[in-house]
């Protein structure tokens, strides 16, 4: 194994070395491939779980600064070992299993949730040579794995044999399923532009990052991914003031810690998928010649998107359940459908002219629909403004659901 080859592409260098080693021993190359898959899965899983420690510390520190607080600052320099202390505390805490739980779904739920996040990493191309599996139906696999997370939430709520946990599981599942609809619709547009459902092909097709062609589509996907993950301001799945900590109320110790890991790891995984679909993935200067640079570019792009999600989490208050559902079914879903249909129509009409003209038309459609939809939203909000008592302005008719909304506030 040459040092320069290892530095340029360590994964390929190690795999070639293991394959040659098995060949010298007279063993079938299939055994080397099997061992490489096992090593890759173990390294990827352990790395993702260890990265969670950094995400927990960084998110606490960033939100602390956003809210004019210090954040972790006691354990280790800048509080960098606070996550380690929390991990040790979770490991040594007692496992309390309530009486009457359904043991199979109760114990499997945290495992299913963490597995649903880690399985997404198998289809993400970290460079032009490093990826878990180049599935030709990777987009369908992505949606299917997202559904597995919803199954884990329902298993936790149902298996806990607790009414609060069950109600929260129903609400969390409704939220996750609802926001997967605009996500799935927007996912079809990169598939259309790249003529493939493979994540590798979608990245390779991005001579221009799709966020420059589909800015409004990327915005919808970003908002829907935050809501689908149950992150603030869409954290109704664990609204402590309403549902006594949510579907995981009956969990303690390491099982609760696995829900915690799934939450923080899912946030970065969503950013990883966004960077792959809309920011060119691993593409960047020198990434094809030096694959390790491609992994660096992908992680850097994902961290930027992850930071935007944390920024939103630390800045916005929580939506009510009716507001959250209205955002999805009255805005994101119809707008994503209109955008998808317009992109299909006009991209086919201008396809003979060339790809550059096709991208320009799609960009104009995105910008036009963005300004039109928000203009309509602004006009709709103005109609709902109720004049103050004593105002000389002409009274505006109250919407039908005004009194119900007023009661729900309080």
FIGU-86169 format. One line per 3 residues: number of its first residue (from 1); their letters; for each residue x, y, z of C-alpha. Coordinates in steps of 0.25 Angstrom, whole numbers, plus 5000, padded with zeros to 4 digits. Layout:
NUM = a = X:Y:Z ~ ...
// end
This chain:
1 = xxx = 5000:5000:5000 ~ 5006:5013:4996 ~ 5005:5025:5005
4 = xxx = 5001:5035:4994 ~ 4990:5026:4990 ~ 4985:5024:5004
7 = xxx = 4985:5039:5006 ~ 4978:5042:4993 ~ 4967:5031:4995
10 = xxx = 4969:5023:5008 ~ 4956:5015:5007 ~ 4960:5009:4993
13 = xxx = 4974:5007:4997 ~ 4970:4999:5009 ~ 4960:4991:5001
16 = xxx = 4970:4988:4990 ~ 4980:4983:5001 ~ 4970:4974:5008
19 = xxx = 4966:4968:4994 ~ 4980:4965:4990 ~ 4982:4959:5004
22 = xxx = 4971:4950:5003 ~ 4976:4946:4988 ~ 4989:4943:4994
25 = xxx = 4983:4933:5004 ~ 4976:4926:4993 ~ 4962:4931:4997
28 = xxx = 4950:4935:4989 ~ 4949:4951:4986 ~ 4935:4949:4991
31 = xxx = 4940:4947:5005 ~ 4948:4960:5004 ~ 4936:4968:4999
34 = xxx = 4927:4962:5011 ~ 4938:4966:5021 ~ 4939:4980:5014
37 = xxx = 4924:4982:5016 ~ 4924:4978:5030 ~ 4936:4987:5033
40 = xxx = 4929:4999:5026 ~ 4916:4997:5033 ~ 4923:4996:5047
43 = xxx = 4932:5009:5044 ~ 4920:5017:5038 ~ 4911:5013:5050
46 = xxx = 4921:5016:5061 ~ 4925:5029:5054 ~ 4911:5034:5053
49 = xxx = 4908:5031:5068 ~ 4921:5037:5072 ~ 4918:5050:5064
52 = xxx = 4905:5051:5072 ~ 4914:5055:5084 ~ 4919:5067:5076
55 = xxx = 4905:5071:5071 ~ 4899:5071:5085 ~ 4911:5080:5090
58 = xxx = 4911:5089:5078 ~ 4896:5091:5077 ~ 4895:5094:5092
61 = xxx = 4907:5104:5090 ~ 4900:5111:5078 ~ 4886:5112:5084
64 = xxx = 4893:5117:5096 ~ 4900:5128:5089 ~ 4887:5131:5080
67 = xxx = 4879:5133:5093 ~ 4890:5141:5101 ~ 4894:5129:5109
70 = xxx = 4907:5123:5112 ~ 4904:5108:5109 ~ 4912:5097:5114
73 = xxx = 4925:5103:5120 ~ 4928:5094:5133 ~ 4933:5080:5128
76 = xxx = 4945:5082:5120 ~ 4950:5094:5113 ~ 4938:5101:5107
79 = xxx = 4930:5090:5112 ~ 4934:5080:5101 ~ 4933:5068:5110
82 = xxx = 4919:5071:5115 ~ 4913:5061:5105 ~ 4922:5051:5110
85 = xxx = 4918:5053:5124 ~ 4903:5052:5119 ~ 4906:5039:5112
88 = xxx = 4912:5033:5125 ~ 4901:5038:5133 ~ 4891:5031:5123
91 = xxx = 4899:5018:5123 ~ 4898:5017:5139 ~ 4884:5021:5141
94 = xxx = 4874:5011:5145 ~ 4865:5004:5134 ~ 4851:5006:5139
97 = xxx = 4841:4997:5132 ~ 4826:5001:5135 ~ 4816:4990:5139
100 = xxx = 4808:4986:5127 ~ 4816:4990:5115 ~ 4816:4981:5103
103 = xxx = 4831:4977:5103 ~ 4834:4974:5089 ~ 4830:4988:5083
106 = xxx = 4834:4995:5096 ~ 4849:4990:5095 ~ 4850:4990:5080
109 = xxx = 4845:5004:5078 ~ 4858:5012:5081 ~ 4866:5002:5073
112 = xxx = 4857:5004:5061 ~ 4858:5019:5062 ~ 4873:5019:5062
115 = xxx = 4874:5009:5051 ~ 4864:5017:5042 ~ 4874:5028:5043
118 = xxx = 4887:5020:5041 ~ 4881:5013:5029 ~ 4880:5026:5021
121 = xxx = 4895:5027:5022 ~ 4896:5014:5013 ~ 4892:5022:5001
124 = xxx = 4899:5035:5002 ~ 4911:5036:4993 ~ 4923:5042:5001
127 = xxx = 4932:5043:4989 ~ 4932:5038:4975 ~ 4938:5025:4980
130 = xxx = 4933:5024:4994 ~ 4918:5020:4997 ~ 4911:5009:5004
133 = xxx = 4901:5004:4992 ~ 4899:5010:4979 ~ 4884:5007:4979
136 = xxx = 4876:5010:4966 ~ 4864:5013:4974 ~ 4871:5021:4985
139 = xxx = 4860:5032:4986 ~ 4850:5021:4988 ~ 4859:5015:4999
142 = xxx = 4860:5028:5006 ~ 4845:5030:5007 ~ 4843:5016:5012
145 = xxx = 4854:5017:5023 ~ 4847:5030:5027 ~ 4834:5022:5029
148 = xxx = 4842:5012:5038 ~ 4844:5024:5047 ~ 4829:5026:5048
151 = xxx = 4828:5011:5051 ~ 4838:5013:5063 ~ 4830:5025:5069
154 = xxx = 4817:5017:5068 ~ 4824:5005:5075 ~ 4828:5014:5086
157 = xxx = 4815:5020:5088 ~ 4807:5007:5087 ~ 4817:4998:5095
160 = xxx = 4818:5008:5107 ~ 4803:5005:5110 ~ 4802:5020:5114
163 = xxx = 4791:5029:5109 ~ 4800:5041:5108 ~ 4810:5033:5100
166 = xxx = 4800:5028:5091 ~ 4793:5041:5088 ~ 4807:5047:5086
169 = xxx = 4811:5036:5076 ~ 4798:5038:5068 ~ 4801:5053:5067
172 = xxx = 4816:5050:5064 ~ 4812:5040:5053 ~ 4802:5050:5047
175 = xxx = 4813:5061:5047 ~ 4823:5052:5040 ~ 4814:5046:5030
178 = xxx = 4808:5059:5026 ~ 4821:5066:5024 ~ 4827:5055:5016
181 = xxx = 4817:5058:5005 ~ 4823:5071:5000 ~ 4837:5065:5003
184 = xxx = 4834:5053:4993 ~ 4828:5063:4983 ~ 4840:5072:4983
187 = xxx = 4849:5059:4982 ~ 4843:5056:4969 ~ 4849:5069:4963
190 = xxx = 4864:5065:4964 ~ 4860:5051:4959 ~ 4854:5057:4947
193 = xxx = 4866:5066:4944 ~ 4876:5055:4946 ~ 4867:5044:4940
196 = xxx = 4871:5035:4951 ~ 4867:5031:4965 ~ 4881:5027:4969
199 = xxx = 4888:5037:4979 ~ 4901:5036:4971 ~ 4895:5039:4958
202 = xxx = 4888:5051:4964 ~ 4901:5057:4969 ~ 4908:5054:4956
205 = xxx = 4897:5061:4948 ~ 4899:5074:4956 ~ 4908:5082:4948
208 = xxx = 4901:5093:4954 ~ 4896:5091:4968 ~ 4881:5089:4968
211 = xxx = 4879:5099:4979 ~ 4882:5110:4968 ~ 4872:5104:4959
214 = xxx = 4862:5100:4969 ~ 4863:5110:4981 ~ 4848:5110:4984
217 = xxx = 4848:5095:4983 ~ 4860:5094:4992 ~ 4853:5103:5002
220 = xxx = 4841:5095:5003 ~ 4849:5082:5005 ~ 4857:5089:5016
223 = xxx = 4845:5093:5024 ~ 4838:5080:5022 ~ 4850:5072:5026
226 = xxx = 4851:5081:5039 ~ 4836:5078:5042 ~ 4837:5063:5038
229 = xxx = 4849:5062:5048 ~ 4840:5068:5059 ~ 4850:5079:5062
232 = xxx = 4846:5093:5067 ~ 4838:5101:5063 ~ 4831:5088:5059
235 = xxx = 4834:5080:5072 ~ 4820:5076:5075 ~ 4823:5062:5076
238 = xxx = 4830:5065:5089 ~ 4823:5077:5094 ~ 4826:5076:5109
241 = xxx = 4816:5086:5113 ~ 4805:5078:5106 ~ 4809:5063:5105
244 = xxx = 4818:5061:5118 ~ 4830:5059:5109 ~ 4823:5052:5098
247 = xxx = 4824:5037:5093 ~ 4836:5034:5100 ~ 4831:5038:5114
250 = xxx = 4832:5023:5119 ~ 4846:5022:5115 ~ 4859:5024:5124
253 = xxx = 4873:5021:5124 ~ 4880:5016:5111 ~ 4867:5014:5104
256 = xxx = 4863:5029:5106 ~ 4878:5032:5102 ~ 4875:5025:5088
259 = xxx = 4863:5034:5086 ~ 4872:5045:5089 ~ 4883:5040:5079
262 = xxx = 4873:5038:5068 ~ 4868:5052:5070 ~ 4881:5059:5068
265 = xxx = 4887:5050:5058 ~ 4874:5051:5049 ~ 4876:5066:5049
268 = xxx = 4890:5064:5042 ~ 4885:5053:5033 ~ 4875:5062:5028
271 = xxx = 4885:5073:5025 ~ 4894:5062:5018 ~ 4882:5058:5009
274 = xxx = 4880:5073:5006 ~ 4894:5075:5002 ~ 4894:5062:4993
277 = xxx = 4881:5066:4986 ~ 4883:5081:4985 ~ 4897:5085:4987
280 = xxx = 4905:5076:4978 ~ 4908:5066:4989 ~ 4923:5063:4989
283 = xxx = 4926:5071:4977 ~ 4936:5082:4978 ~ 4950:5087:4973
286 = xxx = 4959:5075:4972 ~ 4949:5065:4978 ~ 4950:5055:4966
289 = xxx = 4965:5054:4966 ~ 4966:5054:4982 ~ 4953:5047:4987
292 = xxx = 4956:5050:5001 ~ 4954:5065:4998 ~ 4940:5061:4993
295 = xxx = 4936:5055:5007 ~ 4941:5068:5013 ~ 4933:5077:5003
298 = xxx = 4920:5068:5006 ~ 4922:5069:5022 ~ 4925:5084:5021
301 = xxx = 4912:5087:5012 ~ 4904:5078:5022 ~ 4909:5086:5034
304 = xxx = 4905:5099:5028 ~ 4891:5093:5026 ~ 4891:5087:5040
307 = xxx = 4895:5101:5046 ~ 4883:5107:5039 ~ 4874:5097:5045
310 = xxx = 4880:5100:5059 ~ 4878:5115:5057 ~ 4864:5113:5054
313 = xxx = 4862:5104:5066 ~ 4868:5114:5075 ~ 4860:5126:5069
316 = xxx = 4846:5122:5067 ~ 4835:5119:5077 ~ 4827:5106:5075
319 = xxx = 4815:5106:5066 ~ 4801:5101:5070 ~ 4797:5088:5064
322 = xxx = 4786:5094:5055 ~ 4797:5104:5050 ~ 4807:5093:5047
325 = xxx = 4796:5085:5039 ~ 4792:5098:5032 ~ 4806:5101:5028
328 = xxx = 4807:5087:5022 ~ 4793:5084:5015 ~ 4789:5099:5012
331 = xxx = 4803:5104:5007 ~ 4815:5094:5005 ~ 4807:5082:4999
334 = xxx = 4799:5090:4988 ~ 4811:5099:4985 ~ 4820:5087:4983
337 = xxx = 4810:5081:4974 ~ 4808:5093:4966 ~ 4824:5095:4965
340 = xxx = 4825:5080:4961 ~ 4815:5081:4950 ~ 4821:5094:4945
343 = xxx = 4835:5089:4944 ~ 4830:5076:4937 ~ 4822:5084:4927
346 = xxx = 4832:5095:4923 ~ 4845:5086:4925 ~ 4839:5077:4914
349 = xxx = 4835:5089:4905 ~ 4849:5095:4905 ~ 4857:5082:4905
352 = xxx = 4861:5083:4891 ~ 4867:5097:4893 ~ 4877:5091:4902
355 = xxx = 4880:5089:4917 ~ 4884:5103:4920 ~ 4871:5109:4915
358 = xxx = 4864:5098:4922 ~ 4870:5102:4936 ~ 4868:5116:4933
361 = xxx = 4853:5114:4931 ~ 4852:5105:4943 ~ 4859:5116:4951
364 = xxx = 4849:5127:4946 ~ 4837:5118:4950 ~ 4843:5116:4964
367 = xxx = 4845:5130:4967 ~ 4832:5134:4961 ~ 4824:5124:4969
370 = xxx = 4832:5128:4982 ~ 4828:5143:4981 ~ 4814:5140:4976
373 = xxx = 4811:5130:4988 ~ 4817:5139:4998 ~ 4809:5151:4993
376 = xxx = 4796:5143:4994 ~ 4800:5139:5008 ~ 4802:5153:5012
379 = xxx = 4789:5158:5006 ~ 4782:5146:5013 ~ 4788:5150:5027
382 = xxx = 4784:5165:5025 ~ 4769:5160:5023 ~ 4770:5154:5037
385 = xxx = 4775:5166:5044 ~ 4764:5171:5054 ~ 4764:5186:5056
388 = xxx = 4766:5191:5070 ~ 4754:5197:5078 ~ 4752:5211:5075
391 = xxx = 4759:5210:5061 ~ 4752:5218:5050 ~ 4756:5208:5040
394 = xxx = 4745:5200:5033 ~ 4743:5186:5041 ~ 4748:5174:5033
397 = xxx = 4740:5162:5033 ~ 4745:5151:5043 ~ 4749:5138:5037
400 = xxx = 4740:5126:5040 ~ 4751:5120:5050 ~ 4754:5132:5057
403 = xxx = 4747:5129:5070 ~ 4752:5115:5070 ~ 4766:5120:5068
406 = xxx = 4764:5130:5079 ~ 4759:5119:5089 ~ 4771:5110:5085
409 = xx = 4780:5121:5090 ~ 4776:5120:5103
// end
